[in-house]
């Protein structure tokens, strides 16, 4: 099943919606709740302590994005994610990483901090978090990656109702030294039940895979030949054998198959400047989108692997260097990108 499903039979709607934030946008993600279709969270990139997170929503009547709430955040957010709750059964939570992992409760007009997760209690210094992932199978699990070479798996309690307010708290389930140098990204795999396996990438140029049930060892899936740092890692949403990664300053994205360690099954290399983001299609195992400093977002069909993949099937050119890309899991015909101070959502 590798055709990209087309949009439903509604009347002709706009293909692109744009929002301009009051600052440079770095982190961004789609809300997953079914009742908040076109809601996203944006994080500012301001090179000082005071940064912002903004919740924006597309009004489908007026075709305009409006800001629903803005709150202060110390330092820029390195990543932002909504709770992976497609049924709307959990509290409406948003998490951010930066100096610490923070979980926020979002309500109609305000957002408030529910808990700050810090596993470095006995030090005045914190090791900044480069990224995190929220487990889709068990939304009470989050994993963070840090420049201190570790990954931490957190357990979240969304509490029973106390006086009609769920209290959210968290505890460290495990912390492990994942790499020889800084860890730059972490992502849970859907393999083996989707709860226990995760992978990480880092400054040592390796992709490593872990199993929470057997943390005494890890598997090296790939090592960059020149030991260039690997910055991002992204699992295929439909086939847990495949993942994508990219090296620092590289113009290509590498596709790996965990069954064939250390040898890329494909290299996607049409970008003319360094790649910044990777997003797999939520609904198709053979489509992936890449975005780069060349202003381009490219969608690739990789079903011919291991034959070389020469060209993308779709290309979009933005008005600036694209630093963030996210494919909506609940509305698979929409992709969001960020460049400069702009958010755009594109119908694919």
C-alpha positions in Angstrom: 0.0 0.0 0.0 2.3 2.7 -1.2 0.1 5.3 -2.9 -0.2 8.5 -1.0 -3.9 8.8 -0.2 -5.4 11.9 -1.8 -7.5 14.5 0.1 -11.2 13.7 0.8 -14.0 14.9 -1.4 -14.5 18.3 0.2 -14.7 21.5 -1.9 -11.4 23.0 -3.1 -9.5 24.2 0.0 -6.3 26.1 0.3 -3.2 24.0 0.0 -1.0 26.2 2.2 -1.7 28.1 5.4 0.9 30.4 6.9 1.5 31.8 10.4 4.1 34.5 11.3 5.4 34.3 14.8 6.9 37.3 16.7 10.3 35.5 16.8 12.4 32.9 15.0 10.7 29.5 15.3 12.8 26.5 16.1 10.8 23.7 17.6 7.3 22.8 16.4 4.8 19.9 16.5 1.2 18.9 15.7 -1.4 18.3 18.4 -2.7 14.7 18.3 -6.0 15.0 20.0 -8.9 14.3 17.5 -10.8 17.4 18.7 -7.9 19.8 17.9 -7.3 19.1 14.3 -5.1 22.1 13.2 -3.5 22.9 16.5 0.3 23.2 16.8 2.9 24.3 19.4 5.8 26.5 18.4 9.0 27.2 20.3 11.1 30.4 19.9 14.8 30.5 19.2 16.1 33.6 20.9 19.8 33.5 22.0 19.1 34.4 25.6 17.4 33.0 28.7 13.9 34.2 28.0 12.2 32.3 25.3 8.5 31.5 24.5 6.2 28.7 23.5 3.1 29.5 21.6 0.0 27.4 20.9 -1.6 28.3 17.5 -4.7 27.0 15.8 -6.1 27.3 12.3 -9.6 28.6 12.2 -11.1 26.6 9.3 -13.8 29.2 8.7 -11.5 32.2 8.3 -8.5 30.2 7.0 -6.3 32.1 9.5 -4.0 30.9 12.2 -4.6 32.5 15.6 -2.4 32.4 18.7 -4.3 30.6 21.5 -1.8 31.1 24.3 1.9 32.0 24.8 4.0 31.1 27.8 7.6 31.8 28.9 10.2 29.1 28.6 13.8 29.3 29.9 16.2 28.9 27.0 15.0 27.8 23.5 13.1 24.5 23.4 15.2 21.8 21.7 12.0 19.8 21.0 8.3 20.1 21.6 5.7 17.3 21.6 2.1 16.8 22.5 1.0 13.7 24.4 0.4 10.9 21.9 -3.2 10.5 22.9 -5.3 10.0 19.8 -8.4 9.2 21.8 -8.4 12.2 24.1 -8.4 10.1 27.3 -5.4 11.8 29.0 -5.1 15.4 30.2 -4.2 17.8 27.4 -0.4 17.8 27.9 2.6 19.3 26.1 6.2 18.5 26.8 9.3 20.6 26.1 13.0 19.9 26.4 15.8 22.4 27.1 17.6 22.7 30.3 15.1 20.2 31.7 12.1 18.2 30.6 8.9 20.1 31.4 5.3 18.9 31.1 2.7 21.6 30.6 -1.1 21.4 30.9 -2.9 23.2 28.1 -6.3 24.7 28.5 -8.3 27.0 26.3 -6.6 30.3 27.2 -3.6 29.4 29.3 -0.9 26.8 29.7 0.7 26.0 33.1 3.7 24.0 34.2 2.6 20.6 35.6 6.1 19.2 36.4 9.7 19.8 35.8 11.7 16.6 35.5 15.3 16.8 36.6 17.5 13.8 37.4 20.5 15.8 38.4 19.3 16.7 41.9 22.7 17.0 43.7 24.3 19.5 41.3 23.9 23.2 40.6 24.6 22.5 37.0 22.3 20.8 34.5 23.3 19.0 31.4 21.1 20.4 28.7 18.7 18.0 26.9 19.1 17.8 23.2 15.8 16.0 22.5 13.2 13.6 23.8 10.5 11.2 22.6 7.1 10.4 24.0 6.1 6.7 23.8 3.1 6.2 21.6 2.1 2.8 23.0 2.4 3.9 26.6 2.1 7.7 27.0 3.3 7.4 30.6 6.9 6.8 29.2 9.2 9.5 27.9 12.9 9.3 27.0 15.4 12.2 27.0 18.8 12.5 25.5 21.5 14.8 26.9 24.9 16.3 26.2 26.2 14.4 29.3 26.3 11.1 27.2 23.2 9.7 28.9 19.6 8.9 28.0 17.0 8.9 30.7 13.6 7.1 30.6 11.0 8.8 32.7 7.7 7.4 34.1 4.9 9.9 34.1 1.9 9.7 36.5 -1.1 11.6 35.2 -2.7 10.8 38.6 -6.2 10.0 39.7 -8.6 12.8 39.9 -8.0 14.7 43.1 -10.5 17.5 43.6 -11.2 17.2 39.9 -7.7 18.0 38.9 -5.2 15.4 37.8 -1.8 15.9 39.3 1.0 15.1 36.9 4.3 14.0 38.3 7.3 12.0 37.0 10.1 9.8 38.2 13.3 8.3 36.7 12.8 4.7 35.6 16.3 4.3 34.3 19.3 6.4 33.2 22.0 4.9 31.1 25.3 6.0 29.4 24.2 5.6 25.8 27.2 7.0 23.9 30.9 7.9 24.2 30.0 11.6 23.6 26.9 13.8 23.6 23.6 12.2 22.7 21.7 14.3 20.2 18.4 12.4 19.6 16.3 9.5 21.0 13.3 7.7 19.5 11.2 4.8 20.7 10.7 2.0 18.2 7.4 0.3 17.4 9.2 -3.1 17.3 8.5 -5.7 20.0 5.3 -4.2 21.3 6.4 -0.6 21.0 7.2 0.0 24.6 10.7 -1.2 25.3 12.9 -0.6 22.4 14.5 2.8 21.6 17.5 4.1 19.6 19.8 7.1 20.0 22.3 9.0 17.9 25.1 11.2 19.0 28.4 13.0 18.5 30.3 9.7 18.3 28.7 9.1 14.9 26.8 6.0 15.9 23.2 4.8 16.0 22.6 2.6 19.0 19.6 0.5 19.9 18.5 -0.4 23.4 15.9 -2.6 25.0 14.5 -1.5 28.4 14.3 -5.2 29.4 18.0 -5.8 28.7 19.9 -2.6 29.4 23.2 -4.4 30.0 24.0 -4.2 26.3 23.1 -2.2 23.3 23.4 -2.8 19.5 25.3 -0.5 17.2 23.1 -0.3 14.1 25.3 2.2 12.1 28.5 4.1 12.5 29.4 7.1 10.3 32.6 6.3 8.4 34.2 9.6 9.2 32.8 9.6 12.7 30.8 12.7 12.0 28.2 13.5 14.7 24.7 12.2 13.9 22.0 14.7 14.8 18.6 13.2 14.2 17.0 9.8 14.1 13.5 8.9 12.9 11.8 5.5 12.8 9.5 4.5 10.0 6.0 4.7 11.4 4.7 1.6 9.6 7.7 -0.7 9.3 9.9 -0.8 12.5 12.8 -2.3 10.5 13.6 1.1 8.9 15.0 4.3 10.4 16.5 7.5 8.9 19.4 9.5 10.3 21.6 12.4 9.1 25.0 13.6 10.0 26.0 17.1 11.0 26.3 19.5 8.0 25.4 16.6 5.6 23.3 17.2 2.5 21.9 13.6 2.6 19.6 11.5 4.7 20.6 7.9 5.3 18.0 5.1 5.5 19.0 2.1 7.6 17.5 -1.4 8.0 18.1 -2.8 11.5 18.3 -6.3 9.9 21.3 -5.2 7.9 23.4 -3.2 10.4 26.1 -0.7 9.4 25.2 -0.6 5.7 22.7 2.1 4.6 19.9 0.7 2.3 19.4 4.1 0.7 20.9 7.6 0.6 18.6 10.5 -0.2 20.9 13.2 -1.6 19.1 15.8 -3.7 19.4 18.6 -1.2 21.9 21.3 -2.1 22.6 22.4 1.5 22.6 20.8 4.9 19.5 18.8 6.0 17.8 19.9 9.1 14.7 17.6 9.4 13.3 14.2 8.6 9.7 13.1 8.9 8.2 9.7 7.8 4.7 9.5 6.6 2.4 8.4 9.4 0.3 6.2 7.0 2.7 4.8 4.5 5.9 2.8 5.0 7.6 4.1 1.9 7.2 7.9 2.0 9.5 10.2 3.9 10.0 14.0 3.8 13.3 15.8 4.3 13.9 19.5 4.7 17.1 21.6 4.4 18.8 24.9 4.3 18.3 24.9 0.5 14.7 26.1 1.3 13.4 22.7 0.1 11.0 20.1 1.5 11.3 16.9 -0.5 9.0 13.9 -0.3 10.6 10.6 -1.4 9.1 7.2 -2.4 11.6 4.6 -1.2 9.8 1.5 -2.2 12.4 0.7 -4.9 15.0 0.1 -2.2 17.7 -1.3 -2.2 17.9 0.1 -5.8 19.1 3.7 -5.7 16.5 6.4 -5.2 17.4 9.1 -7.6 14.7 11.8 -7.2 12.0 12.9 -4.9 8.4 12.6 -6.0 7.3 16.1 -4.6 9.3 19.2 -3.9 8.2 22.4 -2.1 10.4 25.5 -2.0 9.9 27.8 1.0 10.9 31.4 1.4 13.7 30.6 3.8 16.0 27.8 5.2 13.7 25.1 6.6 14.8 24.2 10.1 11.9 22.0 11.2 9.4 19.6 9.6 6.6 17.5 11.1 4.1 15.3 9.3 0.7 15.3 11.1 -0.1 11.8 12.4 -3.9 12.5 12.6 -4.2 14.2 9.3 -1.7 12.5 7.0 -2.2 14.9 4.1 -0.7 17.8 6.0 3.0 18.6 6.6 4.2 21.5 8.7 7.5 23.3 8.1 9.2 26.2 9.9 11.6 28.8 8.4 12.7 32.1 9.9 9.7 33.3 11.9 7.1 31.4 9.8 5.1 28.2 10.2 3.5 26.8 7.0 1.3 23.8 6.7 1.2 22.2 3.3 -1.3 19.8 1.9 0.5 16.9 0.2 
